[in-house]
Structures are given as structure tokens and as C-alpha cells.
Amino acid sequence: MLGIIIGVSSVIAMSSFSLGSKKKQANQIRELGANLVRIVDRRLENERLTEARTKGSNGLSRQDLASIVTNIPLIARAACVRELKVNVLHRSGALTPRVLGIAGDYLAVNNLRVTSGRFLESADAQRSDKVAVVGAGIAKALSAASAAGTRSPAPAGEPGAPPAALVQTGVLGETLLLGGTPYTIVGVLADKRIDLAELEATTMLDPNNDMLVPLDTLLTRTSYLDLRSEVDELQLQLRTEDDLYTVGRSLNRILDVMHHGVADYDLVIPMDLLKQKQQSQRLLDVLTICVSSISIVVGGIGIMNIMLASVTERIREIGIRRAVGATRRDVMLQFLSESVTISVTGGLVGVALAFVGVCVAGQALAIPVVFSMPLLVIAVIASTATGLVFGLYPAYQAASKNPVEALRYE
């Protein structure tokens, strides 16, 4: 039965790991906003940038966002983002956050929430206030740096260790220098706990390392290239995931008009990129299952060999059964039932072994445990069919024995 057990358990385990990984990726995308559409500026340079501006395109702007929201009713919320490449300093040393100037419903679009302090308000933008909201990763770094400057902090979870809420509250009011300009931290975002290594194909970035400032403050208080786009990215949250492709076509039409036919932007749908990556992995999944299925075939050959040996050992028993009235059909069914019993038992043990292995490995690797019921049924049916197919020849050999010669066999 060992070949059947290994084959069935490996097929189920491989498929479960693949399904669990895909579910984890989809869940993480939904954490960052499943029904999210991003319009990203291509950041043209030199002659290409000059040519685009000459043709009438001013790059991505808040005017584009207003036009899109007005003409596409399927959009629930919208935001625009501009990234600033600048040195960020704290009294404890240099930091490397991603500085973003934001406007609109950025918090809701990206499925974020504030755990300490407040978020950026419209009054901050109107006054171009120098305020900032930082991600959980930055808050932890600032808290650790401050604690290191005073005393050695206790490890997390031990007596004396500051709770997470206290860590986040402690950074409120801290001052960060953005290119020499002081900004005050007024809020801290919740930790998203996202493993972005698995979402590399979606171009998503870690929000825990972001520093958010009002877009108007950034545009007013920083200098930038004259021909550069007003914003680097437009973010749109749709009402449902089903609207992704419908909205995508509408966006292309509107932006084509707004930018006078200049393709200086890219339309990015994270969920669509994830699906494309998973489709490219599908061939690898099929090949893995095929390789694992070879063990089932090997197990079937083993069943056939052991049943042929059993026939040889039990020739006298076959002769006695035939002498007392058993037909060739009875003998054939006897050996077939033994072969099928071996394979079915191996299949069920393989399913149980796969279930235990996937549950244990899923907990260790933080992967959701997902089983495909159709695949479980197919695996059991395949093991049964293996016993039936590879047991036919030994059963036929047993049923074909001459009763008289079988009784004389020693």
C-alpha cells in the first residue's frame, strides 16, 4: 500500500499548498483593497517628456481624477498620490520612509485605519500645515530609537515591555525633518501585517513604511521639475470587484481624451496582476500533480506483483475452492476484491496523512488550509481504479488455473 499512500498524500498535499498559497495572496490583496485600480504616471524624461507636453498632455493631475469620478459612477472612492524623494531625519538619526503627499479618500481606498492620533484633515491641506501620519513600521522604529537613547527596552511580551498602543501614542508630536523642513506627527496607521514578498507581481508596496503628508503642503513647500506631472498616481476604489474590467475600459477612454492620445500613464489592477501570476503557475501545479501521480502507478505495479505472488502461493487453495463448487468468476472476484481493498485502504490512509501534514505545515508556514473536495474524491477513485486495473491480471491468472492441477500442486 505504500506506493498508493505516498501518491495520494503527495497529490492532495501539493494541490492544498498551491490553493492555500493562492488564497493567502488573494486575502492580502483584499487587505490592501481588492477592488482597487491604480493609474500610475510613467515619469517620462528628456525628449519623451518634452514631446508629451508639446502634444498637450500635462501628465496625471487632480483634474484627471475629478473628470474620472464625474463620468464613472461605479467608483466609490478616489485619491491621488505624489511621492517625494527627500531625506528624512529624526533626532535619533536618519529614516528611510516612503514620503507621500495625498489627497482624497486615501485612507478608505487603501483599506487603512488610524490607531493613534488623527488622520490628515481638509483644514491641514487648506493651510498647507506641516503635519504627517506615519505607518506602524516607522512608529516602531521611532519608539525603539527613543527608547535606546534613554534605556534598554524590555523585549516584547516580557515584564516592562511597552504595549503596542503606548508605543504608537509615544510618537505623536514627534518632529521629522523632510529636506530640512520640520513636520509634526499627528497620527499613526494600524499595522497591516502584509507579506509583500508574495505579492511582488502586483507592484504593491508596504504601507507600514509610509509617511503621509497633505498633497497641498507637499506641492506648496517643495520644489520639483517644471514639466513633471502634478501627481504620480490616481487610486480608485470600485463598488465591487466585478466592475474592474468595465471600469478599466472606461478609464482608458477618458484618459485618452484628457491626455490628447499621449500614453504617459499605466493602468494597474493588482487583483488582475495576481490572477495572471497564478495562471502562469498553473502549468507548474499540473506538472507537480502529474509527477506525484507516478507514485500511484508505481503502487499499482506493486499491487500487481504482490497479487501474482499471492496467486502462486495459494494455488492449492484455488484448487480446493474450485473443487467445492466455486466458479472461475468467484475466484476472480476474490482476488479482485483483495486488490481493491489494498488500494482503497492505501488511498484513505493517504488522504488522512495528507490532511494531517497539510494542517501541521499550514500552521508552521502561516498558509491557509484549503482542500479541494473534488480532488479528494478523484484521489480515492484513482486509488480504487488502480487496484481494480492492476488486480485484473492476477485475478485472471488465478481464475484460469486448472482445478485438478491446482489440487496436485505442492
C-alpha positions in Angstrom: 0.0 0.0 0.0 3.0 2.3 0.5 3.1 3.5 -3.1 -0.6 4.3 -3.1 -0.3 6.1 0.2 2.6 8.2 -1.0 1.0 9.0 -4.3 -2.4 10.0 -2.9 -1.0 12.1 0.0 1.5 13.9 -2.2 -1.1 14.8 -4.8 -3.5 16.2 -2.2 -0.8 17.9 -0.2 0.7 19.6 -3.3 -2.7 20.9 -4.5 -3.6 22.0 -1.0 -0.4 24.0 -0.6 -1.0 25.6 -4.0 -4.6 26.5 -3.2 -3.6 27.8 0.3 -0.9 30.0 -1.1 -3.3 31.5 -3.7 -5.9 32.1 -1.0 -3.3 33.8 1.2 -2.2 36.1 -1.7 -5.9 36.9 -2.5 -6.6 37.7 1.1 -3.6 40.0 1.3 -4.7 41.8 -1.8 -8.1 42.3 -0.2 -6.4 43.6 2.9 -4.9 46.3 0.7 -8.1 46.8 -1.3 -9.3 44.1 -3.7 -11.4 46.4 -5.9 -8.6 48.9 -6.3 -7.5 50.4 -9.6 -4.3 52.4 -9.9 -3.4 54.8 -12.6 0.4 55.3 -12.4 2.4 58.1 -14.1 5.2 56.8 -16.4 7.6 59.6 -15.3 8.8 60.3 -18.8 12.2 62.0 -19.1 14.1 64.3 -21.5 12.9 64.3 -25.1 9.9 62.0 -24.4 8.7 64.2 -21.6 9.0 67.3 -23.8 7.2 65.6 -26.6 4.3 64.6 -24.4 3.9 68.1 -23.0 4.1 69.5 -26.6 1.2 67.3 -27.6 -1.0 68.7 -24.9 -0.7 66.2 -22.1 0.2 67.7 -18.7 0.6 64.3 -17.1 -1.6 62.9 -14.3 -3.4 65.6 -12.3 -6.2 66.2 -9.9 -8.2 67.4 -12.9 -8.0 63.9 -14.3 -9.3 62.5 -11.0 -12.2 64.9 -11.0 -13.1 64.0 -14.6 -13.0 60.3 -13.9 -15.1 60.5 -10.7 -17.7 62.6 -12.6 -18.0 60.3 -15.6 -17.8 56.9 -14.0 -20.5 56.2 -11.4 -19.1 52.8 -10.4 -16.2 54.5 -8.5 -17.0 54.5 -4.7 -13.9 56.5 -3.5 -10.8 58.1 -5.1 -7.5 59.5 -4.0 -4.4 60.9 -5.6 -0.7 60.5 -4.5 2.5 62.2 -5.1 5.8 60.7 -3.9 8.6 62.9 -2.7 12.2 61.7 -2.8 13.7 63.5 0.2 16.0 62.9 3.2 14.0 62.3 6.4 15.8 63.0 9.7 14.8 62.4 13.3 16.7 63.5 16.4 17.8 59.9 16.7 19.1 59.6 13.2 18.1 59.2 9.5 15.0 57.3 8.4 14.0 55.8 5.0 10.3 56.1 4.7 8.3 56.5 1.5 7.0 60.1 1.7 3.7 60.5 0.0 1.6 63.6 -0.5 -2.0 62.5 -0.5 -5.5 64.0 -1.2 -9.0 62.5 -1.3 -10.2 59.3 0.4 -6.7 57.8 0.7 -7.5 56.0 4.0 -10.6 54.3 2.7 -9.3 53.5 -0.7 -6.3 51.6 0.7 -8.3 49.9 3.5 -6.2 51.7 6.2 -7.1 52.9 9.6 -5.6 55.2 12.3 -4.9 53.6 15.7 -3.4 56.6 17.4 -4.0 60.3 16.9 -5.8 61.5 13.9 -5.7 61.4 10.1 -5.0 64.3 7.8 -7.9 66.7 7.5 -9.1 69.1 4.8 -8.0 72.1 7.1 -4.5 70.8 7.0 -4.4 70.9 3.2 -6.1 74.4 3.1 -3.5 75.8 5.4 -0.6 73.7 4.0 0.2 72.6 7.5 3.4 70.7 8.1 1.8 67.6 9.7 2.3 63.9 8.9 0.8 60.5 9.6 3.2 57.6 9.7 2.9 53.8 9.3 3.3 51.3 12.1 6.8 50.4 10.9 8.0 53.9 11.2 6.3 54.3 14.6 8.1 51.2 15.9 11.5 52.5 14.6 11.0 55.9 16.2 9.9 54.3 19.5 12.9 51.9 19.5 15.3 54.8 18.7 13.8 56.9 21.5 14.0 54.0 24.0 17.6 53.2 23.0 18.5 56.8 23.8 17.2 56.6 27.3 17.3 52.9 28.4 17.3 49.4 27.0 13.7 48.5 26.3 12.4 45.1 27.6 11.7 42.5 24.9 8.2 42.4 23.6 5.9 40.2 25.8 8.2 40.4 28.9 7.6 42.5 32.1 8.4 46.1 31.4 7.9 46.0 27.7 5.7 48.9 26.5 2.4 47.8 24.9 1.9 48.5 21.2 -0.7 51.2 21.9 1.7 53.0 24.1 4.5 52.7 21.5 2.2 54.3 18.9 1.0 57.0 21.2 4.5 57.9 22.3 5.5 59.0 18.7 2.7 61.5 18.5 4.0 65.1 18.5 7.5 63.9 17.4 9.2 66.1 14.7 10.7 64.8 11.5 12.7 66.9 9.1 11.8 66.5 5.4 14.6 68.1 3.5 15.2 70.4 6.4 11.5 71.3 6.9 10.0 70.2 10.2 6.8 68.1 10.2 4.9 67.1 13.2 3.5 63.5 13.6 -0.3 63.7 14.3 -1.3 60.1 13.7 -0.1 56.5 13.4 -1.6 53.9 11.0 -2.5 50.4 12.0 -0.1 47.6 11.3 -1.2 45.8 8.1 0.9 42.7 8.7 1.2 42.0 4.9 3.8 39.7 3.4 4.5 41.6 0.3 7.2 39.2 -0.9 4.3 37.0 -2.2 2.7 40.0 -3.9 5.7 41.2 -5.8 3.9 40.8 -9.2 1.1 43.2 -8.1 3.6 46.1 -7.6 2.0 46.8 -4.1 4.3 48.5 -1.5 4.4 48.2 2.3 2.0 50.8 3.9 3.8 50.3 7.2 6.8 52.2 5.9 4.8 55.2 4.5 4.8 58.8 5.7 1.7 60.7 4.6 1.5 64.5 4.3 -1.1 66.7 2.7 -0.7 66.9 -1.0 -1.2 70.7 -1.0 1.6 71.1 1.7 3.9 69.0 -0.4 3.2 71.0 -3.6 3.5 74.3 -1.8 6.5 73.7 0.3 8.7 71.6 -2.0 10.3 72.3 -5.4 10.1 70.0 -8.3 10.7 69.8 -12.1 8.5 72.2 -14.1 7.4 69.5 -16.6 6.7 66.8 -14.0 3.1 65.6 -13.5 1.2 67.1 -10.7 0.6 63.7 -9.1 2.3 60.3 -9.5 -0.7 58.1 -9.0 -4.5 58.1 -9.0 -6.2 55.4 -6.9 -9.8 54.4 -7.4 -11.9 52.1 -5.2 -14.7 50.5 -7.1 -18.0 49.3 -5.6 -17.4 45.7 -6.3 -14.6 43.5 -7.8 -16.9 42.6 -10.7 -16.6 46.2 -12.1 -12.8 46.0 -12.6 -12.8 45.3 -16.3 -15.8 47.5 -17.2 -14.2 50.5 -15.4 -10.8 49.7 -17.0 -12.2 50.3 -20.5 -13.9 53.5 -19.4 -10.7 54.8 -17.8 -8.7 54.3 -20.9 -11.3 56.3 -23.0 -11.4 59.2 -20.5 -7.7 59.4 -20.1 -7.0 59.2 -23.8 -9.2 62.3 -24.2 -7.7 64.1 -21.2 -4.1 63.4 -22.3 -4.7 64.0 -26.0 -3.8 60.5 -27.0 -0.4 60.5 -25.2 0.2 57.2 -23.4 2.1 58.7 -20.4 0.3 56.5 -17.8 -0.2 52.9 -16.9 -3.4 51.3 -15.7 -2.6 48.8 -12.9 -5.1 46.4 -11.4 -3.4 44.5 -8.5 -6.0 41.7 -8.4 -5.7 41.2 -12.2 -1.9 41.0 -11.9 -2.2 38.4 -9.2 -4.5 36.3 -11.3 -2.1 36.5 -14.2 0.7 35.3 -12.0 -1.4 32.5 -10.6 -2.4 31.4 -14.1 1.3 31.2 -15.1 1.9 29.0 -12.1 -1.0 26.6 -13.2 1.3 24.6 -15.6 3.7 24.1 -12.7 0.9 22.9 -10.5 -0.3 20.4 -13.2 3.3 19.1 -13.7 3.7 18.7 -9.9 0.5 16.7 -9.6 1.5 14.5 -12.6 4.9 13.7 -11.0 3.2 12.9 -7.7 0.7 10.7 -9.6 3.5 8.4 -10.8 3.7 7.1 -7.2 0.1 5.8 -7.6 1.1 4.0 -10.8 4.2 2.5 -9.1 1.9 1.5 -6.2 -0.4 -0.2 -8.7 2.5 -2.2 -10.2 3.5 -3.2 -6.7 -0.1 -4.4 -6.0 0.0 -6.5 -9.3 3.3 -8.1 -8.3 2.3 -9.0 -4.8 -1.0 -10.4 -6.0 0.8 -12.5 -8.6 3.0 -13.8 -5.8 -0.2 -14.5 -3.7 -1.7 -16.5 -6.6 1.4 -18.7 -6.8 1.4 -19.3 -3.0 -2.3 -20.1 -3.0 -2.7 -22.4 -6.0 -3.8 -25.3 -3.8 -6.4 -23.1 -2.1 -7.7 -22.1 -5.5 -8.0 -25.8 -6.4 -9.9 -26.6 -3.2 -12.3 -23.7 -3.8 -12.9 -24.9 -7.4 -13.4 -28.5 -6.2 -16.2 -27.5 -3.7 -18.1 -25.6 -6.4 -16.5 -22.1 -6.8 -16.7 -20.8 -10.3 -14.0 -19.0 -12.2 -15.9 -15.8 -11.6 -15.9 -16.4 -7.8 -12.1 -16.9 -7.8 -11.6 -13.8 -9.9 -13.8 -11.7 -7.7 -12.0 -12.9 -4.6 -8.6 -11.7 -5.9 -10.0 -8.5 -7.3 -11.6 -7.7 -4.0 -8.3 -8.2 -2.2 -6.5 -6.0 -4.7 -9.2 -3.2 -4.4 -9.1 -3.5 -0.6 -5.4 -2.9 -0.6 -5.6 0.1 -2.9 -8.7 1.7 -1.2 -7.1 1.4 2.2 -3.9 2.9 0.9 -6.0 5.8 -0.6 -7.8 6.5 2.6 -4.6 6.4 4.6 -3.1 8.7 2.1 -6.0 11.2 2.4 -5.7 11.1 6.2 -1.9 11.5 6.1 -2.2 14.5 3.7 -4.8 16.1 5.9 -2.6 15.9 9.0 0.5 17.0 7.0 -1.2 20.0 5.4 -2.7 21.2 8.7 0.7 21.0 10.5 2.6 22.6 7.6 -0.1 25.2 7.2 0.3 26.3 10.8 4.1 26.4 10.6 4.2 28.3 7.3 1.2 30.6 8.1 -0.7 29.3 5.0 -4.5 28.9 5.0 -5.5 25.2 5.0 -7.5 24.6 1.8 -8.7 21.3 0.5 -10.3 20.6 -2.9 -13.2 18.2 -2.3 -13.3 17.2 -6.0 -9.6 16.4 -5.8 -10.1 14.3 -2.7 -12.8 12.3 -4.4 -10.7 11.9 -7.5 -7.7 10.7 -5.5 -9.8 8.0 -3.8 -11.4 7.0 -7.1 -8.0 6.9 -8.7 -6.6 4.6 -6.0 -9.7 2.3 -6.3 -9.3 2.2 -10.1 -5.6 1.4 -9.7 -6.4 -1.6 -7.5 -9.0 -2.7 -10.0 -6.8 -2.3 -13.1 -3.7 -3.8 -11.7 -5.6 -6.6 -10.0 -7.3 -7.8 -13.1 -4.3 -9.8 -14.5 -3.5 -11.6 -11.2 -7.2 -12.3 -10.7 -7.4 -13.7 -14.3 -4.4 -15.9 -13.7 -6.0 -17.3 -10.5 -9.3 -17.9 -12.2 -7.6 -19.7 -15.2 -5.9 -22.4 -13.0 -7.0 -25.9 -13.8 -8.7 -27.3 -10.7 -7.1 -30.8 -11.0 -3.6 -29.5 -11.4 -4.2 -26.9 -8.7 -5.1 -29.7 -6.2 -1.9 -31.6 -7.1 0.3 -28.5 -6.6 2.7 -28.6 -3.6 
